[in-house]
Amino acid sequence: MKYYSTNRKSELVSFRDAAIEGLAPDGGLYFPDTIPTFDKHFFGELKTKSLEEIAYRILMPYVGECMKEDELFDLVEQAFDFPIPLKEVQKDQFVLELFHGNTLAFKDVGARFMSRCLGRFVKDQDRKMTVLVATSGDTGGAVADGFYGIEGVDVVILFPSGKVSAVQEKQLTAMGGNIHALEIEGDFDDCQRLVKQAFSDTELRKKIFLTSANSINVARWIPQQLFFFMLWKQWPNDIEPPVVSVPSGNFGNICAGLLAKKSGLPIKKFIAACNQNDVVPRFLENGKYETKSTIHTISNAMDVGSPSNFVRIMELYDKDLEALKNDLAAYRYTDVQTERIMLDTYAECHYLLDPHGAVGLLALQEFQEHHSKAPGIFAATAHPIKFFDTVQRVVDFKLELPVSISKLMQKDSLSLRMPADYSVFKDYCFQGP
Ligand SMILES: *Cc1c(COP(=O)(O)O)cnc(C)c1O
């Protein structure tokens, strides 16, 4: 399989080159030139397959000739060593928990797969690779954890000062080693802009072997399909295909779900669950795609005013808005609504939501109200403890920190504070982290 740029002004490349380059030279996002389809038989078999076998089967066509079969199988086994359980919260409402990886958010799946791919690919290179990544909170931790100790790779993480949770900040800044954290005086979009500018800076790229670990990288984006296949594996046979609500910010995860649907996965509809950063819900309402500056909310990993992966969704649907609306609905919620449902769901179902999962459940409920209770699933994208301050403020009992987190919180932080100014950032890159 080859990958083309969504701007169509770059060469076709292999999975390996797309993963190393991150963004295409013309500034577009890489996109697979064919989408594999899986037949009924495959989906029947899924129920009896292990997570690793499923991951291997769905990723093989995308990685293609870039890895030997047994190499890919080993890599998948190392990368995906945690469960992705589906649980019933109440009648017709299920939760798919995506947060059982090391850093307690769904980004572990993409980050662990990508770091191992790049660690594998960099072995054939004669120079060190620098991975640049902007984070609104969870990406950074997952990328830091995924790449920690991987030889030949330095990681530079840009996070918005004061806009990530205490646990998230520790996950970025307490690693040390080959992981370097930059605290940017700005918001996530500023961080993302600095990274994008570095990629389009030919002078910098001549000197430094750069790649990106944001969800724009195919090696992070594509493995996220695994969630939706795991969902199908656990979905009770005797009822209709589910609608699936996905808390969305940069739209990488839900776009992976839509890709899986294109491959034949029986999902009735996807629902993009958004906070007040609502470019996509507004687009589906009025056909106008207007990016806005980021609004800070309690579901901060979704605070994205200009979602990068949306171009991939348009690519999947040939820019046909009506076709897209058949497969995708989108809703937006305020922080007040989010806190309310966290409280109610705990009181009524004894299920503790983090603010992101809470937005997911809100959107599922709204969809179900309009569509005679279609059975559905929402994704819980982070463990509630990751957003300790918010969750503790909302619920009326004392939250306990898991041991792994209290240990982490005692570690020292190391980060460099920097204005959101490209020339300062460029100097830093030139000197080398
Ligand atoms: C990153 C993240 C999201 C948003 O995912 P996208 O792929 O960027 O849409 C939602 N919830 C949590 C907890 C996240 O970390």
The ligand as an SDF file (V2000), in Angstrom:
LIG
                    3D

 15 15  0  0  0  0  0  0  0  0999 V2000
   -6.7540   13.1590   22.5830 C   0  0  0  0  0  0  0  0  0  0  0  0
   -7.9650   12.9090   23.3870 C   0  0  0  0  0  0  0  0  0  0  0  0
   -9.2330   13.0730   22.8420 C   0  0  0  0  0  0  0  0  0  0  0  0
   -9.4550   13.5560   21.4310 C   0  0  0  0  0  0  0  0  0  0  0  0
   -9.0200   12.6160   20.4970 O   0  0  0  0  0  0  0  0  0  0  0  0
   -8.7910   13.0790   18.9630 P   0  0  0  0  0  0  0  0  0  0  0  0
   -8.2660   11.8730   18.2770 O   0  0  0  0  0  0  0  0  0  0  0  0
   -7.7860   14.1890   19.0200 O   0  0  0  0  0  0  0  0  0  0  0  0
  -10.0880   13.5370   18.4660 O   0  0  0  0  0  0  0  0  0  0  0  0
  -10.3270   12.7610   23.6330 C   0  0  0  0  0  0  0  0  0  0  0  0
  -10.1830   12.3680   24.9040 N   0  0  0  0  0  0  0  0  0  0  0  0
   -8.9750   12.2020   25.4730 C   0  0  0  0  0  0  0  0  0  0  0  0
   -8.8910   11.7900   26.8840 C   0  0  0  0  0  0  0  0  0  0  0  0
   -7.8220   12.4630   24.7340 C   0  0  0  0  0  0  0  0  0  0  0  0
   -6.6470   12.3060   25.2930 O   0  0  0  0  0  0  0  0  0  0  0  0
  1  2  1  0
  2  3  1  0
  2 14  2  0
  3  4  1  0
  3 10  2  0
  4  5  1  0
  5  6  1  0
  6  7  2  0
  6  8  1  0
  6  9  1  0
 10 11  1  0
 11 12  2  0
 12 13  1  0
 12 14  1  0
 14 15  1  0
M  END
$$$$
